[in-house]
Amino acid sequence: MQIAKRGRAAVAICSSAFLTLGRAQARALGHAELPIAVIAHPFGVRTRDEVRVLADGCVDEVVKLATGHNTK
């Protein structure tokens, strides 16, 4: 949120189980339009390798949300 407050491109990353909460928090902090990239839940029980796969899988979405451009 601090980056968005400074007028910079910002994207939140949230697990699917907390998407509603993430949107509510963004609204409460005055950034209802903050883009949110969604990753699969649960997140906390995954191995490092599984987390890397999740991260790799959402890079394109984060770039698109932050810039409005596809990476492919």
C-alpha positions in Angstrom: 0.0 0.0 0.0 2.9 2.4 0.7 4.1 2.1 -2.9 0.6 2.8 -4.2 0.3 5.8 -1.9 3.4 7.2 -3.6 1.7 6.9 -7.0 3.8 3.9 -8.1 2.5 0.8 -9.8 1.6 -1.7 -7.1 0.2 -5.2 -7.0 -0.8 -7.2 -4.0 -0.4 -11.0 -4.0 -3.0 -12.9 -2.1 -4.0 -16.5 -1.7 -7.5 -17.4 -3.0 -8.8 -18.0 0.5 -8.0 -14.4 1.6 -9.0 -12.6 -1.6 -12.1 -11.1 -0.1 -10.1 -9.9 3.0 -7.4 -8.5 0.7 -9.9 -6.5 -1.3 -11.6 -5.2 1.9 -8.2 -4.2 3.4 -7.3 -2.3 0.2 -10.6 -0.5 0.3 -10.2 0.4 4.0 -6.8 1.8 3.2 -8.1 4.0 0.4 -6.9 1.8 -2.5 -10.0 0.0 -3.7 -8.6 -0.3 -7.2 -5.4 -2.0 -6.1 -4.8 -4.9 -8.4 -4.5 -8.3 -6.7 -2.8 -11.3 -8.1 -4.3 -14.5 -6.8 -2.3 -17.7 -5.9 -3.7 -21.1 -4.9 -4.5 -21.8 -1.2 -3.1 -23.2 1.0 0.2 -21.5 0.8 1.8 -22.1 4.2 2.1 -25.9 3.9 4.0 -25.9 0.6 7.7 -26.7 0.2 10.1 -24.2 -1.1 10.0 -25.9 -4.5 6.2 -25.7 -4.6 6.4 -22.0 -3.7 8.8 -21.4 -6.5 6.4 -23.0 -8.9 3.5 -20.8 -7.6 5.7 -17.7 -7.9 6.7 -18.6 -11.4 3.1 -19.2 -12.3 2.0 -15.7 -11.2 4.8 -13.6 -12.6 3.0 -12.9 -15.8 -0.2 -11.9 -14.0 1.8 -9.5 -11.7 3.5 -7.9 -14.6 0.2 -7.5 -16.5 -1.6 -6.1 -13.4 1.3 -3.6 -12.7 1.9 -2.5 -16.3 -1.2 -3.4 -18.3 1.1 -5.4 -20.7 1.3 -9.1 -21.3 4.8 -10.6 -21.0 4.0 -13.2 -23.8 
